[in-house]
Amino acid sequence: MLDPMRKHAQSWGIKIVFGLIIIVFVFWGVGSFRGDKATVLATVDGEPLLIKDYEKAYQENLRLVKSKNPDVTDKQLQDGGFRWQVFSNLVTTRLLEGQAKKLGIAVSPDELRAEIAKIPAFQNESKQFDAKRYENLLKANGVTPGEFEDDFRQNLLLEKLAAYVGMPATVTDAEARSIFDFMREQAVIDYIPFKAADFTKGFAPTADQIKAYYEARKDQFATPAQVKIDFVEFTPKALAKPDEVTDADIAAAYEANRKKYAKPEQVQVRHFLIMLPPDAPKEAVDAAEAKLKDLAAKLKAGADFATLLPKTPNNPEGLIGEDWAWLPKGSLPKEFGAFEEKAFALKKNEISEPVRTTLGLHLIQAGDHQAAGEKTLAEVKDDIRAELAERKASDRLTKALDSIQEKVASGEDLAKAAGEEKLKLATSDFFDQQTPPPALGLSEQAVGTLFKMKKGEAADTPLSTQDGFIMARVADVKPAGFEPLEAVTDVIKDRLTADEGQKRARAKAEELGKAMETPEGRQKVLAEYKDKIAVSQPFTRQGFIPGLGMAPVLAQTAFEAKEPGWFHTAYAVSDGYVLAGLDKRVPADAALWDKEKERWLQTLTQTKRTELFNAYLKTVQDAAKIEIVNDQILGPRNVPGGPASAEK
């Protein structure tokens, strides 16, 4: 758990460079422009949009997407119409820049410098803009100052245009209070649960049912093409020879880098976490706090930590946990400062109140504390040996790679060439194109090359990896197919059993719901199920009901009810069905209005401004003339919400 928290913060560079207001409005047509097809992608109101400008924007957006979704493939993006989305954004930006020019809206050099100077990432310890830091950070993110400043100027220009267009938007106190009362009103329901898992007793799918399910959904059990490779790895780690590093070398490196082996203050922690989005409704936060306080009470009473963890991370409450782990001071991103601060403030075995971070609510227990100090030579000896060995290996990596590449290119077998160079030939397990061996860190291009090769074929050039290169040959190939029925029988049994439990739970709930339509039937059902009737915690119109999960239809019914009483319909919830009735409605807390008034006014005003801006943009869009010259550059036009074709 601590590792995901450390990695949670996004790159500042991505946040800044791509912090633009990207508005995806898809509109285009194929016109009859007869300009220079070698350089022009399209015209926007008669002005050319050059292919080189489009490709620059495409690469920037591609970098953004892959930084946030490392596993997404170029094919997935292509099939999803990603190129068209980038084109749409670029055209929209061009149109808005034109509107800003007509309105006399611009960003002066002084404004640009002042706004860049406000960015914390470019400031020194004294909160002053640091030109050297600015240059170094941009360079580290592969961005030139010119590129960054052009993008940032564009961002500021669009923000100024949006502010200008939205200026007339206003919200009165009365309007805001009305919406606050509506959104903050809560409901409480009584309900009888019918959990699907309680209705599976005695059900055993037959062989015919299992086979029929398999045949009807065979595509769900498709297996992609797979390859197995023999490879020689060329990375400092793979070529390292730790035995060549002497104790004298290690001692010298330790003495020369003693500061490197400083040991920060540490605390041993274990914690529970209930995942919550930053904008989670109050009732969800309250339910999470109640659950964590209950866990704290059980821990204090002597309960075993492991027994309090759910059996699966995909539980309705979103509860996960981590047993004892060492937390070095300063190792977590600032988003988790509250977690770290509380962890170090606790005494040994003390348990915290729920602590909020961007991931959700944590319950923390502290263990042993270790003061800051310096690691001894004995503690770091193995690490230094590995580091020095890898450093030496880096010096001979290129020579070894060139030698074996030359032998393979001349037709020599990879295994023989590896043996002559005293290098290890390894063999992977079978893998498909979407899930290559994580330990190798193969680049997407390298994986693509391997899946174009035939069984027994060797790559005559190195394939890039995260830390270096490999020379590889395809040892075996498995064509695409389907998992055999016997391999997925247990999976199908579980699915059929779950489906049957769901059907039975629904049938029982509907049967009793119908019986409750009469006063006598209602009295009988409530008497029979009196020990199973539960009362929910208060919830809002957003649809999340504590203990039941997302149930928007049930929540809507509760708020539409004129008075308390049972409903006669069965409602689907996260683990089955329920019969429910309105217990009471709870008006919005007037005291809360006084605390939140300004935030509601700001939020609603911004919403109105956004609506005005969208209406303005629609007007600009409708008046625009877009003619595409080279639509083949954009690939498939599979953009959700986009028209199949349009003449502009």
Secondary structure as the mmCIF struct_conf table of DSSP 4:
data_model
#
loop_
_struct_conf.conf_type_id
_struct_conf.id
_struct_conf.beg_label_comp_id
_struct_conf.beg_label_asym_id
_struct_conf.beg_label_seq_id
_struct_conf.end_label_comp_id
_struct_conf.end_label_asym_id
_struct_conf.end_label_seq_id
HELX_RH_AL_P HELX_RH_AL_P1 LEU A 2 LYS A 7
BEND BEND1 ALA A 9 ALA A 9
HELX_LH_PP_P HELX_LH_PP_P1 GLN A 10 SER A 11
HELX_RH_AL_P HELX_RH_AL_P2 TRP A 12 VAL A 17
TURN_TY1_P TURN_TY1_P1 PHE A 18 PHE A 18
BEND BEND2 LEU A 20 LEU A 20
BEND BEND3 GLY A 35 GLY A 35
TURN_TY1_P TURN_TY1_P2 LYS A 37 THR A 39
STRN STRN1 VAL A 40 VAL A 44
TURN_TY1_P TURN_TY1_P3 ASP A 45 GLY A 46
STRN STRN2 GLU A 47 LEU A 50
HELX_RH_AL_P HELX_RH_AL_P3 ILE A 51 LYS A 68
TURN_TY1_P TURN_TY1_P4 PRO A 70 ASP A 71
HELX_RH_AL_P HELX_RH_AL_P4 ASP A 74 ASP A 79
TURN_TY1_P TURN_TY1_P5 GLY A 80 GLY A 81
HELX_RH_AL_P HELX_RH_AL_P5 PHE A 82 LYS A 102
TURN_TY1_P TURN_TY1_P6 LEU A 103 GLY A 104
HELX_RH_AL_P HELX_RH_AL_P6 PRO A 109 ALA A 117
TURN_TY1_P TURN_TY1_P7 LYS A 118 LYS A 118
HELX_RH_3T_P HELX_RH_3T_P1 PRO A 120 PHE A 122
STRN STRN3 GLN A 123 GLN A 123
TURN_TY1_P TURN_TY1_P8 GLU A 125 SER A 126
BEND BEND4 LYS A 127 LYS A 127
STRN STRN4 PHE A 129 PHE A 129
HELX_RH_AL_P HELX_RH_AL_P7 ALA A 131 ALA A 140
TURN_TY1_P TURN_TY1_P9 ASN A 141 GLY A 142
HELX_RH_AL_P HELX_RH_AL_P8 PRO A 145 VAL A 165
TURN_TY1_P TURN_TY1_P10 GLY A 166 PRO A 168
HELX_RH_AL_P HELX_RH_AL_P9 ASP A 173 ARG A 184
STRN STRN5 GLN A 186 LYS A 195
HELX_RH_3T_P HELX_RH_3T_P2 ALA A 196 PHE A 199
TURN_TY1_P TURN_TY1_P11 LYS A 201 GLY A 202
HELX_RH_AL_P HELX_RH_AL_P10 ALA A 207 ALA A 216
TURN_TY1_P TURN_TY1_P12 ARG A 217 ARG A 217
HELX_RH_3T_P HELX_RH_3T_P3 LYS A 218 PHE A 221
STRN STRN6 ALA A 222 THR A 223
STRN STRN7 GLN A 226 PHE A 234
BEND BEND5 THR A 235 THR A 235
HELX_RH_AL_P HELX_RH_AL_P11 PRO A 236 LEU A 239
HELX_RH_3T_P HELX_RH_3T_P4 PRO A 242 GLU A 244
BEND BEND6 VAL A 245 VAL A 245
HELX_RH_AL_P HELX_RH_AL_P12 ASP A 247 ALA A 256
TURN_TY1_P TURN_TY1_P13 ASN A 257 ASN A 257
HELX_RH_3T_P HELX_RH_3T_P5 ARG A 258 TYR A 261
STRN STRN8 ALA A 262 LYS A 263
STRN STRN9 GLN A 266 MET A 275
TURN_TY1_P TURN_TY1_P14 PRO A 278 ASP A 279
HELX_RH_AL_P HELX_RH_AL_P13 LYS A 282 LYS A 300
TURN_TY1_P TURN_TY1_P15 ALA A 301 GLY A 302
HELX_RH_AL_P HELX_RH_AL_P14 PHE A 305 LEU A 308
BEND BEND7 LEU A 309 LEU A 309
BEND BEND8 LYS A 311 ASN A 314
TURN_TY1_P TURN_TY1_P16 PRO A 316 GLU A 317
STRN STRN10 LEU A 319 PRO A 328
TURN_TY1_P TURN_TY1_P17 LYS A 329 GLY A 330
BEND BEND9 LEU A 332 LEU A 332
HELX_RH_3T_P HELX_RH_3T_P6 LYS A 334 PHE A 336
HELX_RH_AL_P HELX_RH_AL_P15 GLY A 337 ALA A 345
BEND BEND10 LEU A 346 LEU A 346
HELX_LH_PP_P HELX_LH_PP_P2 LYS A 347 LYS A 347
TURN_TY1_P TURN_TY1_P18 LYS A 348 ASN A 349
STRN STRN11 ILE A 351 ILE A 351
HELX_LH_PP_P HELX_LH_PP_P3 SER A 352 PRO A 354
STRN STRN12 VAL A 355 THR A 357
TURN_TY1_P TURN_TY1_P19 THR A 358 LEU A 359
STRN STRN13 GLY A 360 GLN A 370
STRN STRN14 GLY A 373 GLU A 374
HELX_RH_AL_P HELX_RH_AL_P16 LEU A 377 ALA A 409
TURN_TY1_P TURN_TY1_P20 SER A 410 GLY A 411
HELX_RH_AL_P HELX_RH_AL_P17 LEU A 414 GLU A 420
TURN_TY1_P TURN_TY1_P21 GLU A 421 LYS A 422
STRN STRN15 ALA A 426 THR A 427
HELX_LH_PP_P HELX_LH_PP_P4 SER A 428 PHE A 430
STRN STRN16 PHE A 431 ASP A 432
TURN_TY1_P TURN_TY1_P22 GLN A 433 GLN A 434
BEND BEND11 THR A 435 THR A 435
TURN_TY1_P TURN_TY1_P23 PRO A 438 GLY A 441
STRN STRN17 LEU A 442 LEU A 442
HELX_RH_AL_P HELX_RH_AL_P18 GLU A 444 LEU A 450
TURN_TY1_P TURN_TY1_P24 PHE A 451 LYS A 452
BEND BEND12 MET A 453 MET A 453
HELX_LH_PP_P HELX_LH_PP_P5 LYS A 454 LYS A 454
TURN_TY1_P TURN_TY1_P25 LYS A 455 GLY A 456
STRN STRN18 ALA A 458 ALA A 458
BEND BEND13 ASP A 460 THR A 461
STRN STRN19 LEU A 463 SER A 464
STRN STRN20 THR A 465 THR A 465
BEND BEND14 GLN A 466 GLY A 468
STRN STRN21 PHE A 469 LYS A 478
BEND BEND15 ALA A 480 ALA A 480
STRN STRN22 GLY A 481 PHE A 482
HELX_RH_AL_P HELX_RH_AL_P19 LEU A 485 ALA A 515
TURN_TY1_P TURN_TY1_P26 MET A 516 GLU A 517
BEND BEND16 THR A 518 THR A 518
HELX_RH_AL_P HELX_RH_AL_P20 PRO A 519 GLU A 528
TURN_TY1_P TURN_TY1_P27 TYR A 529 LYS A 532
STRN STRN23 ALA A 534 VAL A 535
HELX_LH_PP_P HELX_LH_PP_P6 SER A 536 PRO A 538
STRN STRN24 PHE A 539 PHE A 539
TURN_TY1_P TURN_TY1_P28 ARG A 541 GLN A 542
BEND BEND17 GLY A 543 GLY A 543
STRN STRN25 PHE A 544 ILE A 545
TURN_TY1_P TURN_TY1_P29 PRO A 546 LEU A 548
STRN STRN26 GLY A 549 MET A 550
HELX_RH_AL_P HELX_RH_AL_P21 PRO A 552 GLU A 560
BEND BEND18 LYS A 562 PRO A 564
STRN STRN27 GLY A 565 VAL A 573
TURN_TY1_P TURN_TY1_P30 SER A 574 ASP A 575
STRN STRN28 GLY A 576 VAL A 586
HELX_RH_AL_P HELX_RH_AL_P22 ALA A 590 ALA A 623
STRN STRN29 ILE A 626 ILE A 628
BEND BEND19 VAL A 629 VAL A 629
HELX_RH_3T_P HELX_RH_3T_P7 ASP A 631 LEU A 634
TURN_TY1_P TURN_TY1_P31 PRO A 640 GLY A 641
BEND BEND20 ALA A 644 ALA A 644
#
